[in-house]
Amino acid sequence: MRVRPLAILCAAALAVLAFSVVSAQSNGQLWVRLYQDLNANGQRDAGEPLLTRGAAVSLRNASGAVIATGLLDDSPNSAQGLIGFQGLQPGTYTTLVTSADFAPSGEASFTREVTGDGIPIVIEFGAQPIVDPMPAPAAVRGLFGLPIYLGERTQVARVALGLLGACIVAAFMTLLGTLTYWLVARRARRNLRPAPAPATEARFPAVPV
């Protein structure tokens, strides 16, 4: 069977065209830009810094299955606050932003329609640092320089009242011991002293002159 060069050329052209179509269909891009929303208005204003760490973005397809995950700490575009997903086929995708250090100032999940034209879709995500509602109590240097953790003013009053009571008890015990010494111990020492010997009159015999 003789193969015609024209048929081979047509087949190659069709293969190249099909590859180009598939490549174009897999050129969708979806990006998430994370920033610190200082005024919590849900949009990025001038002067609001970008987030460069402490967040992750998961990408779900139209069926809800996670097909990719990106960490901001490992992203090559973290300096711009960007986490990107490239080479996506046309379709509906949903991104979910999670973080243990930042709380979203608006929505954390976004659904977008991605096309294969290669034009990137950028989603703005604003967040604020998570503040501990119950911070650790401050350490106050107390007796002998030991740290005493005081969380509330009532605890300070209790500690001060306890120290005052201890000082009063110590002063009372010192006064009681002093009085006991002067009233009891001193009198007992006086009773133990030996009585003085009685004086005697000496008589001598007369000496004849």
Backbone as a printed PyTorch tensor [residue, N CA C, xyz], in Angstrom:
tensor([[[  0.8420,  -1.1900,   0.0000],
         [  0.0000,   0.0000,   0.0000],
         [  0.8790,   1.2430,   0.0000]],

        [[  0.6060,   2.1260,  -0.9520],
         [  1.4230,   3.3270,  -1.0870],
         [  0.8390,   4.4620,  -0.2440]],

        [[  1.6950,   5.0320,   0.5730],
         [  1.2690,   6.1320,   1.4420],
         [  1.5780,   7.4300,   0.7390]],

        [[  0.5790,   8.2390,   0.5900],
         [  0.7480,   9.4970,  -0.0880],
         [  1.3030,  10.5600,   0.8620]],

        [[  2.2570,  11.3430,   0.3760],
         [  2.8170,  12.4140,   1.2210],
         [  1.7710,  13.4320,   1.6500]],

        [[  0.7610,  13.6380,   0.8040],
         [ -0.2650,  14.6160,   1.1710],
         [ -1.0680,  14.1490,   2.3770]],

        [[ -1.3400,  12.8460,   2.4480],
         [ -2.0880,  12.3150,   3.5920],
         [ -1.2700,  12.4380,   4.8730]],

        [[  0.0380,  12.1790,   4.7850],
         [  0.8850,  12.3080,   5.9690],
         [  0.9300,  13.7560,   6.4470]],

        [[  0.9960,  14.6600,   5.5180],
         [  1.0450,  16.0780,   5.8670],
         [ -0.2540,  16.5230,   6.5310]],

        [[ -1.3650,  16.0500,   6.0260],
         [ -2.6580,  16.4040,   6.6260],
         [ -2.8000,  15.8320,   8.0270]],

        [[ -2.3240,  14.5860,   8.2150],
         [ -2.4140,  13.9750,   9.5400],
         [ -1.5490,  14.7210,  10.5530]],

        [[ -0.3690,  15.1340,  10.1370],
         [  0.5050,  15.8840,  11.0320],
         [ -0.0980,  17.2340,  11.3850]],

        [[ -0.7100,  17.8720,  10.4070],
         [ -1.3360,  19.1650,  10.6770],
         [ -2.4960,  19.0160,  11.6480]],

        [[ -3.2870,  17.9660,  11.4860],
         [ -4.3940,  17.7350,  12.4070],
         [ -3.8900,  17.4550,  13.8270]],

        [[ -2.7790,  16.7090,  13.9280],
         [ -2.2210,  16.4130,  15.2500],
         [ -1.7300,  17.6810,  15.9430]],

        [[ -1.0610,  18.5400,  15.1610],
         [ -0.5720,  19.7930,  15.7370],
         [ -1.7320,  20.6770,  16.1660]],

        [[ -2.7800,  20.7020,  15.3520],
         [ -3.9480,  21.5140,  15.6770],
         [ -4.6480,  20.9960,  16.9280]],

        [[ -4.7650,  19.6790,  17.0240],
         [ -5.3940,  19.1000,  18.2100],
         [ -4.5730,  19.3790,  19.4580]],

        [[ -3.2590,  19.2570,  19.3330],
         [ -2.3930,  19.5470,  20.4920],
         [ -2.5030,  21.0130,  20.9030]],

        [[ -2.6140,  21.8890,  19.9110],
         [ -2.7310,  23.3120,  20.2190],
         [ -4.0450,  23.6050,  20.9240]],

        [[ -5.1120,  22.9280,  20.4790],
         [ -6.4140,  23.1400,  21.1100],
         [ -6.4070,  22.6420,  22.5450]],

        [[ -5.8170,  21.4630,  22.7740],
         [ -5.7520,  20.9110,  24.1300],
         [ -4.8990,  21.7900,  25.0250]],

        [[ -3.7710,  22.2830,  24.4810],
         [ -2.8980,  23.1460,  25.2670],
         [ -3.5910,  24.4500,  25.6250]],

        [[ -4.3380,  24.9960,  24.6560],
         [ -5.0560,  26.2410,  24.9310],
         [ -6.1330,  26.0280,  25.9680]],

        [[ -6.7890,  24.8770,  25.9540],
         [ -7.8320,  24.6000,  26.9240],
         [ -7.2630,  24.3680,  28.3240]],

        [[ -5.9800,  24.0370,  28.4430],
         [ -5.3600,  23.7860,  29.7510],
         [ -4.4740,  24.9430,  30.1800]],

        [[ -4.8220,  26.1300,  29.7640],
         [ -3.9970,  27.2910,  30.0740],
         [ -4.6920,  28.2320,  31.0530]],

        [[ -5.6830,  27.7380,  31.7860],
         [ -6.3800,  28.5920,  32.7480],
         [ -5.5240,  28.8760,  33.9720]],

        [[ -5.6690,  30.0760,  34.5330],
         [ -4.8960,  30.4850,  35.7070],
         [ -5.8400,  31.0980,  36.7450]],

        [[ -5.6100,  30.7110,  38.0030],
         [ -6.3980,  31.2470,  39.1160],
         [ -5.4440,  31.5870,  40.2530]],

        [[ -5.4530,  32.8450,  40.6680],
         [ -4.5440,  33.3300,  41.6950],
         [ -5.3190,  33.9220,  42.8590]],

        [[ -4.7120,  33.8190,  44.0510],
         [ -5.2820,  34.4240,  45.2640],
         [ -4.2240,  35.3440,  45.8510]],

        [[ -4.5770,  36.6200,  45.9920],
         [ -3.6840,  37.5940,  46.6160],
         [ -4.1900,  37.8680,  48.0390]],

        [[ -3.3150,  37.6670,  49.0220],
         [ -3.6750,  37.8110,  50.4290],
         [ -3.0600,  39.0900,  50.9820]],

        [[ -3.8520,  39.8500,  51.7020],
         [ -3.3890,  41.1050,  52.2830],
         [ -3.9960,  41.2840,  53.6700]],

        [[ -3.3990,  42.1590,  54.4530],
         [ -3.8910,  42.4530,  55.7970],
         [ -4.9000,  43.5940,  55.7230]],

        [[ -6.1340,  43.2650,  56.0090],
         [ -7.2190,  44.2450,  55.9320],
         [ -7.2690,  45.0220,  57.2470]],

        [[ -6.5820,  46.1500,  57.2960],
         [ -6.4350,  46.9030,  58.5470],
         [ -7.7580,  47.4700,  59.0410]],

        [[ -8.5850,  47.9750,  58.1380],
         [ -9.8590,  48.5620,  58.5540],
         [-11.0350,  47.6050,  58.4020]],

        [[-10.7670,  46.3600,  58.0120],
         [-11.7950,  45.3080,  57.9380],
         [-12.9780,  45.7210,  57.0690]],

        [[-12.7160,  46.3910,  55.9420],
         [-13.8030,  46.7880,  55.0470],
         [-13.9840,  45.8330,  53.8760]],

        [[-13.1720,  44.7580,  53.8300],
         [-13.3400,  43.7570,  52.7890],
         [-12.6990,  44.0850,  51.4670]],

        [[-11.9550,  45.1730,  51.3710],
         [-11.2540,  45.5040,  50.1450],
         [ -9.8960,  46.1090,  50.4860]],

        [[ -8.9600,  45.9230,  49.5720],
         [ -7.6110,  46.3920,  49.8470],
         [ -7.5040,  47.8840,  49.5650]],

        [[ -7.0570,  48.6190,  50.5880],
         [ -6.8680,  50.0600,  50.4770],
         [ -5.3790,  50.3780,  50.4280]],

        [[ -5.0760,  51.6100,  50.1280],
         [ -3.6780,  52.0350,  50.0710],
         [ -3.0320,  51.9200,  51.4470]],

        [[ -1.8320,  51.3730,  51.4530],
         [ -1.0940,  51.2300,  52.7100],
         [ -1.3110,  49.9230,  53.4310]],

        [[ -2.2260,  49.0830,  52.9680],
         [ -2.4570,  47.7980,  53.6220],
         [ -1.4380,  46.7810,  53.0910]],

        [[ -0.6530,  46.1750,  53.9890],
         [  0.4420,  45.2970,  53.5460],
         [ -0.0620,  43.9460,  53.0680]],

        [[  0.7710,  43.2870,  52.2870],
         [  0.4780,  41.9420,  51.8090],
         [  0.8880,  40.9140,  52.8600]],

        [[  0.2090,  39.7980,  52.8670],
         [  0.5840,  38.6830,  53.7280],
         [  1.6030,  37.8250,  52.9910]],

        [[  2.6270,  37.4190,  53.6960],
         [  3.6840,  36.6080,  53.0820],
         [  3.8760,  35.2580,  53.7650]],

        [[  3.0590,  34.9530,  54.7390],
         [  3.2070,  33.6760,  55.4530],
         [  1.9050,  33.3760,  56.1930]],

        [[  1.8380,  32.1250,  56.7040],
         [  0.7720,  31.7590,  57.6270],
         [ -0.5810,  31.5270,  57.0020]],

        [[ -0.6570,  31.1220,  55.7360],
         [ -1.9530,  30.8650,  55.1070],
         [ -1.8020,  29.7720,  54.0630]],

        [[ -2.9290,  29.1250,  53.7500],
         [ -2.9630,  28.0700,  52.7440],
         [ -4.2450,  28.2140,  51.9340]],

        [[ -4.1890,  27.7880,  50.6700],
         [ -5.3380,  27.8520,  49.7690],
         [ -5.5270,  26.4760,  49.1400]],

        [[ -6.7400,  25.9520,  49.2320],
         [ -7.0750,  24.6880,  48.5730],
         [ -7.9870,  24.9690,  47.3880]],

        [[ -7.7790,  24.2350,  46.3080],
         [ -8.5240,  24.4130,  45.0640],
         [ -9.4220,  23.1920,  44.8390]],

        [[-10.7250,  23.4680,  44.6210],
         [-11.7060,  22.4040,  44.3790],
         [-12.3120,  22.5710,  42.9920]],

        [[-12.6140,  21.4490,  42.3630],
         [-13.2670,  21.4920,  41.0550],
         [-14.7740,  21.6010,  41.2270]],

        [[-15.4910,  21.4940,  40.1200],
         [-16.9480,  21.6380,  40.1680],
         [-17.6050,  20.5390,  40.9850]],

        [[-16.9430,  19.3930,  41.1320],
         [-17.5050,  18.2890,  41.9250],
         [-17.2270,  18.4260,  43.4110]],

        [[-16.4130,  19.4110,  43.7970],
         [-16.0930,  19.6120,  45.2060],
         [-14.8660,  18.8690,  45.6670]],

        [[-14.1540,  18.2230,  44.7510],
         [-12.9480,  17.4840,  45.1290],
         [-11.7460,  18.4200,  45.1200]],

        [[-10.8810,  18.2530,  46.1250],
         [ -9.6600,  19.0620,  46.2080],
         [ -8.6580,  18.5330,  45.1860]],

        [[ -8.2680,  19.3970,  44.2660],
         [ -7.3410,  18.9820,  43.2150],
         [ -5.9520,  19.5960,  43.3920]],

        [[ -5.8340,  20.6050,  44.2520],
         [ -4.5170,  21.2260,  44.4740],
         [ -4.5750,  22.0330,  45.7660]],

        [[ -3.4020,  22.2000,  46.3810],
         [ -3.2580,  22.9830,  47.6080],
         [ -1.9710,  23.7790,  47.5290]],

        [[ -2.0430,  25.0250,  47.9490],
         [ -0.8580,  25.8810,  47.9390],
         [ -0.6330,  26.5270,  49.2860]],

        [[  0.6300,  26.5580,  49.7240],
         [  1.0200,  27.2040,  50.9770],
         [  1.7020,  28.5310,  50.6590]],

        [[  1.3050,  29.5570,  51.3780],
         [  1.9010,  30.8700,  51.1310],
         [  3.3740,  30.8830,  51.5060]],

        [[  3.7550,  30.1330,  52.5310],
         [  5.1510,  30.0870,  52.9350],
         [  6.0450,  29.4830,  51.8490]],

        [[  5.4940,  28.5430,  51.0620],
         [  6.2780,  27.8620,  50.0370],
         [  6.0610,  28.4400,  48.6440]],

        [[  5.2100,  29.4240,  48.5150],
         [  4.9100,  29.9740,  47.2010],
         [  6.0880,  30.7930,  46.6810]],

        [[  6.4900,  30.6150,  45.4120],
         [  7.5700,  31.4450,  44.8550],
         [  7.1670,  32.9090,  44.7070]],

        [[  5.8790,  33.1960,  44.8290],
         [  5.3840,  34.5740,  44.7290],
         [  4.8700,  35.0690,  46.0880]],

        [[  5.4260,  34.5350,  47.1770],
         [  4.9650,  34.9310,  48.5060],
         [  5.2580,  36.4020,  48.8050]],

        [[  6.3220,  36.9420,  48.2210],
         [  6.6290,  38.3550,  48.4490],
         [  5.5250,  39.2540,  47.9160]],

        [[  4.7850,  38.8020,  46.9090],
         [  3.6510,  39.5530,  46.3770],
         [  2.3340,  39.1040,  46.9940]],

        [[  2.4160,  38.2070,  47.9790],
         [  1.2030,  37.7250,  48.6360],
         [  0.3460,  36.8410,  47.7620]],

        [[  0.9300,  36.1470,  46.7840],
         [  0.1820,  35.3980,  45.7830],
         [  0.3720,  33.8930,  45.9450]],

        [[ -0.7310,  33.1730,  45.7850],
         [ -0.7360,  31.7220,  45.6320],
         [ -1.4780,  31.4350,  44.3350]],

        [[ -0.8150,  30.7320,  43.4100],
         [ -1.3930,  30.5550,  42.0790],
         [ -1.5640,  29.1060,  41.6930]],

        [[ -2.5630,  28.8820,  40.8280],
         [ -2.8180,  27.5670,  40.2310],
         [ -2.8770,  27.7850,  38.7210]],

        [[ -2.0010,  27.0900,  37.9870],
         [ -1.8850,  27.2740,  36.5390],
         [ -2.1500,  25.9520,  35.8240]],

        [[ -2.3100,  26.0500,  34.5120],
         [ -2.5750,  24.8610,  33.7100],
         [ -3.9340,  24.2650,  33.9730]],

        [[ -4.9230,  25.1060,  34.2760],
         [ -6.2680,  24.6130,  34.5760],
         [ -7.0950,  24.5410,  33.3010]],

        [[ -7.9180,  23.5340,  33.2160],
         [ -8.8720,  23.4170,  32.1190],
         [-10.0780,  24.3080,  32.3930]],

        [[-10.7670,  24.7260,  31.3770],
         [-11.9440,  25.5670,  31.5920],
         [-12.9700,  24.8710,  32.4850]],

        [[-13.5370,  25.6330,  33.3890],
         [-14.5180,  25.0700,  34.3010],
         [-14.7090,  25.9540,  35.5140]],

        [[-15.4910,  25.4720,  36.4450],
         [-15.8000,  26.1960,  37.6830],
         [-14.9090,  25.6720,  38.7960]],

        [[-14.2440,  26.5820,  39.4740],
         [-13.3260,  26.2150,  40.5560],
         [-13.6630,  27.0480,  41.8000]],

        [[-13.3820,  26.4480,  42.9530],
         [-13.6280,  27.1030,  44.2430],
         [-12.3530,  27.0790,  45.0620]],

        [[-11.9710,  28.2260,  45.5880],
         [-10.7970,  28.3280,  46.4500],
         [-11.2490,  28.5520,  47.8970]],

        [[-10.5530,  27.9210,  48.8190],
         [-10.8220,  28.0690,  50.2460],
         [ -9.5240,  28.4400,  50.9460]],

        [[ -9.5280,  29.5830,  51.6310],
         [ -8.3420,  30.0800,  52.3270],
         [ -8.4620,  29.7180,  53.8020]],

        [[ -7.4240,  29.1290,  54.3520],
         [ -7.3820,  28.7720,  55.7710],
         [ -6.0870,  29.3110,  56.3830]],

        [[ -6.1700,  29.6650,  57.6560],
         [ -4.9940,  30.1840,  58.3530],
         [ -5.2120,  30.0560,  59.8410]],

        [[ -4.1300,  29.7400,  60.5560],
         [ -4.1700,  29.6810,  62.0130],
         [ -3.7360,  30.9970,  62.6440]],

        [[ -3.1990,  31.9140,  61.8390],
         [ -2.6980,  33.1860,  62.3520],
         [ -3.5660,  34.3760,  61.9640]],

        [[ -4.4130,  34.2120,  60.9360],
         [ -5.2050,  35.3270,  60.4410],
         [ -6.6620,  34.9040,  60.2920]],

        [[ -7.5630,  35.8270,  60.6180],
         [ -8.9940,  35.5990,  60.4640],
         [ -9.4950,  36.4260,  59.2860]],

        [[-10.3220,  35.8480,  58.4200],
         [-10.7870,  36.5930,  57.2430],
         [-11.6830,  37.7620,  57.6540]],

        [[-11.4870,  38.8910,  56.9890],
         [-12.3420,  40.0500,  57.2300],
         [-13.6140,  39.9900,  56.3990]],

        [[-13.6680,  39.0720,  55.4560],
         [-14.8530,  38.8550,  54.6350],
         [-15.0510,  37.3770,  54.3950]],

        [[-15.2820,  37.0180,  53.1420],
         [-15.4530,  35.6180,  52.7860],
         [-14.1000,  34.9240,  52.6950]],

        [[-14.1140,  33.6220,  52.9950],
         [-12.9040,  32.8130,  52.8850],
         [-12.9680,  31.8410,  51.7170]],

        [[-14.1550,  31.6900,  51.1110],
         [-14.3360,  30.7820,  49.9830],
         [-14.8370,  31.5900,  48.7830]],

        [[-14.2320,  31.3140,  47.6110],
         [-14.5710,  32.0480,  46.3970],
         [-14.7420,  31.0490,  45.2490]],

        [[-15.7620,  31.2650,  44.4460],
         [-16.0260,  30.4320,  43.2750],
         [-15.8850,  31.2880,  42.0250]],

        [[-15.0730,  30.8040,  41.0650],
         [-14.8260,  31.5450,  39.8420],
         [-14.9000,  30.6080,  38.6390]],

        [[-15.2600,  31.2030,  37.4830],
         [-15.2970,  30.4760,  36.2240],
         [-13.9900,  30.7340,  35.4830]],

        [[-13.2430,  29.6770,  35.2380],
         [-11.9400,  29.7790,  34.5930],
         [-12.0790,  29.4090,  33.1230]],

        [[-11.5030,  30.2270,  32.2690],
         [-11.4710,  29.9510,  30.8340],
         [-10.0600,  29.5280,  30.4250]],

        [[ -9.9400,  29.0980,  29.1960],
         [ -8.6410,  28.6340,  28.7200],
         [ -7.9100,  29.6500,  27.8920]],

        [[ -8.1980,  30.9240,  28.0710],
         [ -7.5520,  31.9440,  27.2490],
         [ -6.2210,  32.4040,  27.8190]],

        [[ -5.8230,  31.8740,  28.9940],
         [ -4.5370,  32.2390,  29.5820],
         [ -4.5590,  33.5150,  30.3920]],

        [[ -5.7040,  34.2030,  30.4660],
         [ -5.7920,  35.4270,  31.2690],
         [ -5.9690,  35.0460,  32.7290]],

        [[ -5.0410,  35.4640,  33.6050],
         [ -5.1470,  35.0530,  35.0190],
         [ -6.3100,  35.7370,  35.7220]],

        [[ -6.9760,  34.9850,  36.5730],
         [ -8.0320,  35.5030,  37.4290],
         [ -7.4450,  35.6700,  38.8290]],

        [[ -7.5230,  36.8760,  39.3910],
         [ -6.9200,  37.1970,  40.6870],
         [ -8.0350,  37.4680,  41.6920]],

        [[ -7.9970,  36.7650,  42.8120],
         [ -8.9730,  36.9300,  43.9000],
         [ -8.2870,  37.6400,  45.0580]],

        [[ -8.9040,  38.6910,  45.5560],
         [ -8.3630,  39.4260,  46.6900],
         [ -8.9470,  38.8580,  47.9800]],

        [[ -8.0460,  38.4920,  48.9170],
         [ -8.4690,  37.9410,  50.2140],
         [ -7.8840,  38.7920,  51.3250]],

        [[ -8.7400,  39.4060,  52.1280],
         [ -8.2930,  40.2270,  53.2510],
         [ -8.4540,  39.5060,  54.5740]],

        [[ -7.5290,  39.7520,  55.4850],
         [ -7.5620,  39.0920,  56.7890],
         [ -6.9210,  39.9950,  57.8270]],

        [[ -7.1730,  39.6590,  59.0720],
         [ -6.5980,  40.3800,  60.2070],
         [ -5.9460,  39.3870,  61.1460]],

        [[ -4.8680,  39.8010,  61.8500],
         [ -4.2160,  38.8790,  62.7970],
         [ -5.1730,  38.4500,  63.8980]],

        [[ -5.0690,  37.2010,  64.2580],
         [ -5.8830,  36.6640,  65.3450],
         [ -5.2590,  37.0810,  66.6670]],

        [[ -6.0550,  37.7370,  67.5090],
         [ -5.5990,  38.2050,  68.8110],
         [ -6.1240,  37.2520,  69.8720]],

        [[ -5.2380,  36.8310,  70.7570],
         [ -5.6260,  35.9280,  71.8310],
         [ -6.5690,  36.6530,  72.7760]],

        [[ -7.8240,  36.1540,  72.9480],
         [ -8.7530,  36.8700,  73.8410],
         [ -8.3560,  36.8200,  75.3040]],

        [[ -7.5550,  35.8330,  75.6840],
         [ -7.1190,  35.7160,  77.0720],
         [ -5.5960,  35.6430,  77.0780]],

        [[ -4.9210,  36.7660,  77.0510],
         [ -3.4570,  36.7380,  77.0430],
         [ -2.8940,  36.2070,  78.3410]],

        [[ -1.6920,  35.7150,  78.2660],
         [ -1.0270,  35.1840,  79.4540],
         [ -0.7950,  36.2990,  80.4550]],

        [[ -1.0170,  36.0350,  81.7440],
         [ -0.8210,  37.0790,  82.7550],
         [  0.6260,  37.5220,  82.8180]],

        [[  0.7960,  38.7920,  83.1250],
         [  2.1440,  39.3490,  83.2030],
         [  2.8350,  38.8840,  84.4780]],

        [[  4.1420,  38.6980,  84.3750],
         [  4.9300,  38.2630,  85.5240],
         [  5.4200,  39.4870,  86.2890]],

        [[  5.1140,  39.5090,  87.5850],
         [  5.5320,  40.6020,  88.4510],
         [  6.5680,  40.0600,  89.4270]],

        [[  7.6780,  40.7460,  89.5260],
         [  8.7290,  40.3160,  90.4270],
         [  8.3050,  40.6000,  91.8630]],

        [[  8.2200,  39.5210,  92.6480],
         [  7.7780,  39.6610,  94.0220],
         [  8.9060,  39.4800,  95.0160]],

        [[  8.6320,  38.7930,  96.0800],
         [  9.5920,  38.5900,  97.1490],
         [ 10.7840,  37.7910,  96.6550]],

        [[ 11.9920,  38.2730,  96.9710],
         [ 13.2440,  37.6340,  96.5840],
         [ 13.3820,  37.5510,  95.0570]],

        [[ 12.7120,  38.3990,  94.3370],
         [ 12.8130,  38.4070,  92.8860],
         [ 12.0840,  37.2820,  92.1910]],

        [[ 11.2040,  36.5490,  92.8920],
         [ 10.4820,  35.4470,  92.2840],
         [  9.3360,  35.9880,  91.4340]],

        [[  9.0740,  35.3790,  90.2700],
         [  7.9750,  35.8670,  89.4210],
         [  6.6350,  35.4350,  89.9790]],

        [[  5.7330,  36.3750,  90.1260],
         [  4.3760,  36.1190,  90.5870],
         [  3.4350,  36.5380,  89.4700]],

        [[  2.6320,  35.5960,  88.9710],
         [  1.7440,  35.8870,  87.8610],
         [  0.4070,  36.3850,  88.4040]],

        [[  0.0750,  37.5900,  88.0090],
         [ -1.1400,  38.2320,  88.4860],
         [ -1.9890,  38.5780,  87.2730]],

        [[ -3.1670,  37.9870,  87.2170],
         [ -4.0260,  38.2240,  86.0800],
         [ -5.0300,  39.3290,  86.2890]],

        [[ -5.4650,  39.5570,  87.5160],
         [ -6.4760,  40.5570,  87.7730],
         [ -6.0820,  41.3920,  88.9800]],

        [[ -6.7400,  42.5440,  89.1150],
         [ -6.4330,  43.4240,  90.2370],
         [ -6.8790,  42.8160,  91.5650]],

        [[ -7.9420,  42.0000,  91.5170],
         [ -8.3900,  41.3670,  92.7530],
         [ -7.3160,  40.4460,  93.3190]],

        [[ -6.5790,  39.7940,  92.4360],
         [ -5.5050,  38.9350,  92.9060],
         [ -4.3920,  39.7710,  93.5390]],

        [[ -4.1330,  40.9290,  92.9770],
         [ -3.1300,  41.8170,  93.5730],
         [ -3.5550,  42.2310,  94.9640]],

        [[ -4.8430,  42.5600,  95.1250],
         [ -5.3360,  42.9580,  96.4460],
         [ -5.2430,  41.8100,  97.4350]],

        [[ -5.5260,  40.5970,  96.9790],
         [ -5.4440,  39.4430,  97.8740],
         [ -4.0090,  39.1990,  98.3350]],

        [[ -3.0810,  39.2960,  97.4020],
         [ -1.6790,  39.0880,  97.7680],
         [ -1.2040,  40.1610,  98.7360]],

        [[ -1.5860,  41.4280,  98.4740],
         [ -1.1850,  42.5070,  99.3760],
         [ -1.7990,  42.3280, 100.7520]],

        [[ -3.0670,  41.9160, 100.8060],
         [ -3.7180,  41.6850, 102.0910],
         [ -3.0670,  40.5300, 102.8450]],

        [[ -2.6750,  39.4840, 102.1170],
         [ -2.0010,  38.3670, 102.7720],
         [ -0.6510,  38.7620, 103.3460]],

        [[  0.1210,  39.5750, 102.6010],
         [  1.4070,  40.0440, 103.1150],
         [  1.2260,  40.9350, 104.3340]],

        [[  0.1960,  41.7880, 104.3240],
         [ -0.0580,  42.6490, 105.4740],
         [ -0.4330,  41.8320, 106.6990]],

        [[ -1.2580,  40.8080, 106.5000],
         [ -1.6260,  39.9510, 107.6250],
         [ -0.4330,  39.1960, 108.1870]],

        [[  0.4480,  38.7350, 107.2910],
         [  1.6410,  38.0310, 107.7610],
         [  2.5380,  38.9580, 108.5750]],

        [[  2.6810,  40.2150, 108.1310],
         [  3.4980,  41.1770, 108.8830],
         [  2.9000,  41.4600, 110.2520]],

        [[  1.5560,  41.5830, 110.3310],
         [  0.9020,  41.8350, 111.6240],
         [  1.1080,  40.6600, 112.5700]],

        [[  0.9550,  39.4500, 112.0580],
         [  1.1430,  38.2700, 112.9150],
         [  2.5860,  38.1750, 113.3990]],

        [[  3.5640,  38.4470, 112.5090],
         [  4.9650,  38.3840, 112.9170],
         [  5.2790,  39.4370, 113.9870]],

        [[  4.7380,  40.6500, 113.8300],
         [  4.9730,  41.6950, 114.8230],
         [  4.3390,  41.3290, 116.1690]],

        [[  3.1350,  40.7530, 116.1360],
         [  2.4640,  40.3540, 117.3760],
         [  3.2350,  39.2540, 118.0950]],

        [[  3.7260,  38.2670, 117.3490],
         [  4.4770,  37.1840, 117.9660],
         [  5.7850,  37.7060, 118.5630]],

        [[  6.4290,  38.6750, 117.8960],
         [  7.6620,  39.2570, 118.4330],
         [  7.3860,  40.0060, 119.7300]],

        [[  6.3120,  40.7760, 119.7770],
         [  5.9520,  41.5110, 120.9930],
         [  5.5860,  40.5580, 122.1180]],

        [[  4.8550,  39.4990, 121.7910],
         [  4.4820,  38.5270, 122.8100],
         [  5.7120,  37.8320, 123.3860]],

        [[  6.6620,  37.4940, 122.5400],
         [  7.8810,  36.8620, 123.0430],
         [  8.6810,  37.7930, 123.9290]],

        [[  8.7380,  39.0770, 123.5570],
         [  9.4740,  40.0480, 124.3830],
         [  8.8290,  40.2100, 125.7660]],

        [[  7.5090,  40.3220, 125.8130],
         [  6.8100,  40.4490, 127.0860],
         [  6.9780,  39.2000, 127.9460]],

        [[  6.9450,  38.0460, 127.2790],
         [  7.1280,  36.7980, 128.0450],
         [  8.5050,  36.7460, 128.6810]],

        [[  9.5090,  37.1980, 127.9450],
         [ 10.8700,  37.1950, 128.4930],
         [ 10.9790,  38.1240, 129.6940]],

        [[ 10.4440,  39.3220, 129.5900],
         [ 10.5840,  40.2910, 130.6760],
         [  9.7340,  39.9300, 131.8910]],

        [[  8.6060,  39.3100, 131.6870],
         [  7.7170,  39.0050, 132.8070],
         [  7.9950,  37.6620, 133.4600]],

        [[  8.4170,  36.6940, 132.7180],
         [  8.5770,  35.3370, 133.2550],
         [ 10.0470,  34.9690, 133.3810]],

        [[ 10.7650,  35.0310, 132.2880],
         [ 12.1470,  34.5620, 132.3190],
         [ 12.9990,  35.4130, 133.2430]],

        [[ 12.8020,  36.7180, 133.2650],
         [ 13.6220,  37.5760, 134.1250],
         [ 13.3470,  37.3070, 135.6050]],

        [[ 12.0490,  37.1030, 135.9280],
         [ 11.7060,  36.8060, 137.3220],
         [ 12.2750,  35.4650, 137.7380]],

        [[ 12.2520,  34.4830, 136.8420],
         [ 12.8060,  33.1670, 137.1840],
         [ 14.3110,  33.2630, 137.4240]],

        [[ 14.9920,  34.0790, 136.7010],
         [ 16.4350,  34.2360, 136.9050],
         [ 16.7150,  34.8960, 138.2560]],

        [[ 15.8700,  35.7940, 138.6680],
         [ 16.0630,  36.4230, 139.9850],
         [ 15.8870,  35.4120, 141.1030]],

        [[ 14.9110,  34.5170, 140.9710],
         [ 14.6740,  33.5150, 142.0130],
         [ 15.8110,  32.5110, 142.1110]],

        [[ 16.5430,  32.3020, 141.0640],
         [ 17.6350,  31.3300, 141.0900],
         [ 18.9240,  31.8970, 141.6750]],

        [[ 19.0040,  33.1770, 141.9520],
         [ 20.2140,  33.7510, 142.5240],
         [ 20.3930,  33.2840, 143.9770]],

        [[ 21.6200,  32.9150, 144.4690],
         [ 21.8400,  32.4700, 145.8720],
         [ 21.6750,  33.6370, 146.8520]],

        [[ 21.0760,  33.3110, 148.0420],
         [ 20.8610,  34.3410, 149.0710],
         [ 22.1900,  34.6990, 149.7330]],

        [[ 22.3820,  35.9230, 150.1120],
         [ 23.6560,  36.3320, 150.7540],
         [ 23.8210,  35.6950, 152.1410]],

        [[ 25.0550,  35.3000, 152.5050],
         [ 25.3450,  34.6610, 153.8140],
         [ 25.1090,  35.6780, 154.9490]],

        [[ 24.5040,  35.2290, 156.0940],
         [ 24.2540,  36.1540, 157.2230],
         [ 25.5680,  36.5720, 157.8940]],

        [[ 25.5980,  37.7740, 158.3420],
         [ 26.7990,  38.3160, 159.0160],
         [ 26.9120,  37.7660, 160.4500]],

        [[ 28.1160,  37.3550, 160.9470],
         [ 28.3620,  36.7930, 162.2980],
         [ 29.3250,  37.7070, 163.0420]],

        [[ 29.1380,  37.6920, 164.3840],
         [ 29.9860,  38.5280, 165.2580],
         [ 31.0990,  37.6650, 165.8470]],

        [[ 32.3180,  38.0310, 165.6500],
         [ 33.4680,  37.2520, 166.1240],
         [ 33.8670,  37.7110, 167.5460]],

        [[ 34.1510,  36.7360, 168.4360],
         [ 34.6120,  37.0130, 169.8020],
         [ 35.9980,  36.4620, 169.9870]],

        [[ 36.8590,  37.2740, 170.5860],
         [ 38.2420,  36.8570, 170.8420],
         [ 38.4870,  36.7760, 172.3550]],

        [[ 39.2790,  35.8080, 172.8860],
         [ 39.5720,  35.7090, 174.3350],
         [ 40.4450,  36.8690, 174.7940]],

        [[ 40.2520,  37.2040, 176.0580],
         [ 41.0190,  38.3390, 176.6060],
         [ 42.4740,  37.9270, 176.8060]],

        [[ 43.3370,  38.7760, 176.5380],
         [ 44.7640,  38.5360, 176.6360],
         [ 45.2810,  39.2880, 177.8570]],

        [[ 45.8470,  38.5380, 178.8350],
         [ 46.3670,  39.2180, 180.0410],
         [ 47.5700,  40.1030, 179.6960]],

        [[ 47.5600,  41.2260, 180.2560],
         [ 48.6450,  42.1580, 180.0410],
         [ 49.7490,  41.8910, 181.0620]]])
